[in-house]
Structures are given as structure tokens and as C-alpha cells.
Amino acid sequence: MACRPALVIADEPTSKLDASLQAEILTLMREIGKRHGTAFLLISHDPTVFVEFADRVAVMYAGRVVEEGKTGDMFRRPLHPYTQA
């Protein structure tokens, strides 16, 4: 973060953390994004992370993107069976 990157790829940044610490990490990432204009590509198996953090979501199944869209739309009207599950 010292070099102020334009993009940070975060692979499971909140995996195996309790809800309190998870919220702190997401808040910190959000603040960094606002303060420095940093974008985050967040990779996670936990859909609750996307609801709180992501503007857009891409769902992958068997190594391919099967659905992509605005986070709210994806949770309100999932189209692909894997997303629905």
C-alpha cells in the first residue's frame, strides 16, 4: 500500500476471520479506496462480503464467468443456477 497502487487484488482477504475482524478489514479497504482512489478486485467464496463491499459481482463456475452484474441485482434476481444456490 506504500506505493499507492491503482488496483489491489485481494484473494480471500477475510477468510477464516470472525465477523468483527472481517468488518474491520472491509472498512479499512473501503477507506483506502476512498482516500487513495484504489480499486479492489475481491475474490471470495463468502457472498456476504460482496453485499457489503462490491459494486459489481462476477460469479464463476468451473473456471468460467457464468453471471456478472451490479451486486444488488445479482442478489435480488440471480439468473444462473449456481448463483441461485
C-alpha positions as CSV (number, residue, x, y, z in Angstrom):
1,M,0.0,0.0,0.0
2,A,3.0,2.3,0.4
3,C,3.3,2.6,-3.4
4,R,-0.4,3.6,-3.6
5,P,-1.4,1.1,-6.3
6,A,-4.3,1.8,-8.6
7,L,-5.6,-1.8,-8.2
8,V,-5.2,-4.3,-5.3
9,I,-6.2,-7.9,-6.0
10,A,-7.4,-9.4,-2.6
11,D,-7.8,-13.2,-2.7
12,E,-9.9,-14.2,0.3
13,P,-8.8,-11.3,2.5
14,T,-11.4,-12.1,5.2
15,S,-11.3,-15.8,5.1
16,K,-11.5,-17.5,8.5
17,L,-11.9,-14.2,10.4
18,D,-14.7,-13.6,12.8
19,A,-17.4,-11.2,11.8
20,S,-16.0,-8.3,13.8
21,L,-12.5,-8.5,12.3
22,Q,-14.0,-9.1,8.9
23,A,-15.9,-5.9,9.2
24,E,-12.8,-4.0,10.3
25,I,-10.8,-5.3,7.3
26,L,-13.6,-4.4,4.8
27,T,-13.9,-0.9,6.4
28,L,-10.1,-0.4,6.1
29,M,-10.2,-1.5,2.4
30,R,-13.1,0.9,1.8
31,E,-11.3,3.8,3.4
32,I,-8.1,3.1,1.4
33,G,-10.2,3.1,-1.8
34,K,-11.8,6.4,-1.0
35,R,-8.6,8.1,0.3
36,H,-6.3,7.0,-2.4
37,G,-8.6,6.1,-5.3
38,T,-7.5,2.5,-5.1
39,A,-9.8,-0.1,-6.8
40,F,-10.1,-3.6,-5.3
41,L,-10.7,-6.9,-7.1
42,L,-12.0,-9.0,-4.3
43,I,-12.0,-12.8,-4.7
44,S,-14.1,-14.7,-2.1
45,H,-16.4,-17.7,-1.6
46,D,-18.4,-15.7,1.0
47,P,-21.3,-13.8,-0.6
48,T,-21.8,-11.6,2.5
49,V,-18.5,-9.9,1.7
50,F,-19.8,-8.8,-1.7
51,V,-23.0,-7.3,-0.3
52,E,-21.1,-5.0,2.0
53,F,-18.2,-4.2,-0.3
54,A,-18.6,-4.7,-4.0
55,D,-20.3,-2.5,-6.6
56,R,-20.3,-5.4,-9.2
57,V,-20.0,-9.2,-8.9
58,A,-18.9,-11.9,-11.3
59,V,-19.9,-15.4,-10.4
60,M,-17.6,-18.2,-11.6
61,Y,-18.4,-21.8,-12.0
62,A,-16.0,-24.5,-13.4
63,G,-13.4,-21.7,-14.2
64,R,-15.8,-19.6,-16.2
65,V,-17.8,-16.5,-15.5
66,V,-21.5,-17.6,-15.6
67,E,-23.1,-14.3,-14.4
68,E,-22.0,-10.7,-13.9
69,G,-23.7,-7.6,-12.8
70,K,-24.4,-5.0,-10.2
71,T,-24.2,-6.5,-6.7
72,G,-27.8,-5.6,-5.7
73,D,-29.2,-7.0,-8.9
74,M,-27.3,-10.3,-8.5
75,F,-28.7,-10.9,-5.1
76,R,-32.3,-9.8,-5.9
77,R,-32.5,-11.6,-9.3
78,P,-29.8,-14.3,-9.7
79,L,-30.2,-15.9,-13.1
80,H,-27.7,-18.8,-13.2
81,P,-28.5,-21.9,-11.1
82,Y,-25.1,-21.7,-9.4
83,T,-25.7,-18.1,-8.4
84,Q,-29.2,-19.0,-7.1
85,A,-27.7,-21.8,-5.0
